[in-house]
Amino acid sequence: MSVVFVATAYLLFILVRLAVHDWDLSYFVTAGDKFTDPKLAPRSLHVIPDAHGHDGQFYYRFALDPFTNTITDYGITLDLPAYRHQRILYPVLANLLSIGILSLVPFWMIAINYFGLCAIAWTASKLMQSHGLHALWGLAIACYPGFILTLARDFTEILAAAFVLAAVLSATRQQPWRAAILLSFGVLARETSLLVAVALGLAGIIARMRGDRTRAFAVYAIPVSIGIGWQLYLRYNWGHFAASDTGTMGLPFTSFVQSIIEKMSFASGQQTAAFFQMLLVAGFAVSVGIAARSSRANLHEKLSWLLYCGLACVVSGNVWSEDWSFLRNLWELYAFGAIILAASHSRARAPMFGCWAVLWLFEFALRMDVHKLWG
C-alpha cells in the first residue's frame, strides 16, 4: 500500500507540474540564464530569463558529459565544479539511460527520482516492519517534504536516500557486503552518505566489544574508500578538493540561530513559512533525542541520526537560507529520526508526524505550481 500511494501521489505531482509548464520536461532542470546561455544550450532545454536557476542545471550538464573537466560547455557554466561533480551517480545514470540522445536527459532525470521514491517507500516500509511497526509507517519517510523539492528541481537527494535506506535495511538483516555495496553507490550520489558508513562501522565495533562476533565492521571501509577515491579524482580533475569550493561549515548552532532570527522579520510569506519549518526541524530533533534512549531502533540507526544531527548543527547559513535548501539537505536527519521516533512510545510521536504530514501536503500543493496559472 505504501508503494502504491507513493507511486500514485508523486506521479500526479509530476503530471500536474508538467501540465502547468506546457509539458516541458526540461522545466524541472530549472536552468537560469545567469549560468546557462540559451543561445548555446541544447534546444530541448528550457532556460528561465533573468534567473540564476538552481542546482539541477549543473546535474543536467554532467548528465551530458559526466567526466568533463571543462567549466563551460553546452552553454552551461559550472558555478562550483568540483562540489557539483562529487554527486556524480545521478548524472551518470541519466547519461546512460538517455543513450546519447540529449532530448531524453530531462525525462530520465525525472524518471530516476520518481522510481527512487517508489524504492524508498518499499525500503522504508520494510525498515519499519523490522521494528514491529505496520508497513504504512514507511510513508513517514517516503512522504518527507524535502523529497518534493528534490523531485521538482532534479536534485540528488532522492537517489542517495534510495541507496542509503536499502543499505541500512541490508545491514539490519545482517547482510554487510550488500550493505557496503549499496552504500558505495549512495556515497557517489551524495557525499554525506559517508556518515552512514561510519555509523555502521562504529556499531559493528561496539557490538564486537560487547562480545557479538557476528557483526561486521571492516567491510564498511569499502564505501569510505570509494568516497575518498572519488574526492581524489576530483582534486586531480579540477585542481582542488570539492570542499574548498564552498564554505559549508561554521560554529555549532550559529548559522541556525542567525537564520531563524532573520526570518522572524516575517518580511515575506516565504520567510514566514521557513521560520515555522525551522521550528519544526528543531522540535523534531529534540523529540527524537528524548525518544532515542527507549526507542527500539537499531544502534546503527541511532548513531547515524546522531552524526547527522551534529552535521546539521555546523552547516553554514547557506543551508538555512530557504526551505529549498535546508529541507532537502536534512533528509538524513529526518529519515533516521523518523525511524527512532516511530519505534518509540513517545507522546510526541503523533503530533510530530502530524506536523510533517501537513507540511508535506503544503509543499505538494505549492510546488505543483498550479497557482502560476492565475499569476
Secondary structure in CASP SS format (residue, H / E / C, confidence):
PFRMAT SS
TARGET T0000
AUTHOR 0000-0000-0000
METHOD secondary structure of the structure
MODEL  1
M C 1.00
S H 1.00
V H 1.00
V H 1.00
F H 1.00
V H 1.00
A H 1.00
T H 1.00
A H 1.00
Y H 1.00
L H 1.00
L H 1.00
F H 1.00
I H 1.00
L H 1.00
V H 1.00
R H 1.00
L H 1.00
A H 1.00
V H 1.00
H C 1.00
D C 1.00
W C 1.00
D C 1.00
L H 1.00
S H 1.00
Y H 1.00
F H 1.00
V H 1.00
T C 1.00
A E 1.00
G E 1.00
D C 1.00
K C 1.00
F C 1.00
T E 1.00
D C 1.00
P C 1.00
K C 1.00
L C 1.00
A C 1.00
P C 1.00
R C 1.00
S C 1.00
L C 1.00
H C 1.00
V E 1.00
I E 1.00
P C 1.00
D C 1.00
A C 1.00
H C 1.00
G E 1.00
H C 1.00
D C 1.00
G H 1.00
Q H 1.00
F H 1.00
Y H 1.00
Y H 1.00
R H 1.00
F H 1.00
A H 1.00
L H 1.00
D C 1.00
P C 1.00
F C 1.00
T C 1.00
N C 1.00
T C 1.00
I C 1.00
T E 1.00
D E 1.00
Y C 1.00
G C 1.00
I E 1.00
T E 1.00
L C 1.00
D C 1.00
L C 1.00
P H 1.00
A H 1.00
Y H 1.00
R H 1.00
H H 1.00
Q C 1.00
R C 1.00
I C 1.00
L H 1.00
Y H 1.00
P H 1.00
V H 1.00
L H 1.00
A H 1.00
N H 1.00
L H 1.00
L H 1.00
S C 1.00
I C 1.00
G C 1.00
I C 1.00
L H 1.00
S H 1.00
L H 1.00
V H 1.00
P H 1.00
F H 1.00
W H 1.00
M H 1.00
I H 1.00
A H 1.00
I H 1.00
N H 1.00
Y H 1.00
F H 1.00
G H 1.00
L H 1.00
C H 1.00
A H 1.00
I H 1.00
A H 1.00
W H 1.00
T H 1.00
A H 1.00
S H 1.00
K H 1.00
L H 1.00
M H 1.00
Q H 1.00
S H 1.00
H C 1.00
G C 1.00
L C 1.00
H C 1.00
A H 1.00
L H 1.00
W H 1.00
G H 1.00
L H 1.00
A H 1.00
I H 1.00
A H 1.00
C C 1.00
Y C 1.00
P H 1.00
G H 1.00
F H 1.00
I H 1.00
L H 1.00
T H 1.00
L H 1.00
A H 1.00
R C 1.00
D C 1.00
F C 1.00
T C 1.00
E H 1.00
I H 1.00
L H 1.00
A H 1.00
A H 1.00
A H 1.00
F H 1.00
V H 1.00
L H 1.00
A H 1.00
A H 1.00
V H 1.00
L H 1.00
S H 1.00
A H 1.00
T H 1.00
R C 1.00
Q C 1.00
Q C 1.00
P H 1.00
W H 1.00
R H 1.00
A H 1.00
A H 1.00
I H 1.00
L H 1.00
L H 1.00
S H 1.00
F H 1.00
G H 1.00
V H 1.00
L H 1.00
A H 1.00
R C 1.00
E H 1.00
T H 1.00
S H 1.00
L H 1.00
L H 1.00
V H 1.00
A H 1.00
V H 1.00
A H 1.00
L H 1.00
G H 1.00
L H 1.00
A H 1.00
G H 1.00
I H 1.00
I H 1.00
A H 1.00
R H 1.00
M H 1.00
R C 1.00
G C 1.00
D C 1.00
R C 1.00
T C 1.00
R C 1.00
A C 1.00
F C 1.00
A H 1.00
V H 1.00
Y H 1.00
A H 1.00
I H 1.00
P H 1.00
V H 1.00
S H 1.00
I H 1.00
G H 1.00
I H 1.00
G H 1.00
W H 1.00
Q H 1.00
L H 1.00
Y H 1.00
L H 1.00
R H 1.00
Y H 1.00
N H 1.00
W H 1.00
G C 1.00
H C 1.00
F C 1.00
A H 1.00
A H 1.00
S H 1.00
D H 1.00
T C 1.00
G C 1.00
T C 1.00
M E 1.00
G C 1.00
L C 1.00
P C 1.00
F C 1.00
T H 1.00
S H 1.00
F H 1.00
V H 1.00
Q H 1.00
S H 1.00
I H 1.00
I H 1.00
E H 1.00
K H 1.00
M C 1.00
S C 1.00
F C 1.00
A C 1.00
S C 1.00
G H 1.00
Q H 1.00
Q H 1.00
T H 1.00
A H 1.00
A H 1.00
F H 1.00
F H 1.00
Q H 1.00
M H 1.00
L H 1.00
L H 1.00
V H 1.00
A H 1.00
G H 1.00
F H 1.00
A H 1.00
V H 1.00
S H 1.00
V H 1.00
G H 1.00
I H 1.00
A H 1.00
A C 1.00
R C 1.00
S C 1.00
S C 1.00
R C 1.00
A C 1.00
N C 1.00
L H 1.00
H H 1.00
E H 1.00
K H 1.00
L H 1.00
S H 1.00
W H 1.00
L H 1.00
L H 1.00
Y H 1.00
C H 1.00
G H 1.00
L H 1.00
A H 1.00
C H 1.00
V H 1.00
V E 1.00
S C 1.00
G C 1.00
N C 1.00
V C 1.00
W C 1.00
S C 1.00
E C 1.00
D H 1.00
W H 1.00
S H 1.00
F H 1.00
L H 1.00
R H 1.00
N H 1.00
L C 1.00
W H 1.00
E H 1.00
L H 1.00
Y H 1.00
A H 1.00
F H 1.00
G H 1.00
A H 1.00
I H 1.00
I H 1.00
L H 1.00
A H 1.00
A C 1.00
S C 1.00
H C 1.00
S C 1.00
R C 1.00
A C 1.00
R H 1.00
A H 1.00
P H 1.00
M H 1.00
F H 1.00
G H 1.00
C H 1.00
W H 1.00
A H 1.00
V H 1.00
L H 1.00
W H 1.00
L H 1.00
F H 1.00
E H 1.00
F H 1.00
A H 1.00
L H 1.00
R C 1.00
M C 1.00
D C 1.00
V H 1.00
H H 1.00
K H 1.00
L H 1.00
W H 1.00
G C 1.00
END
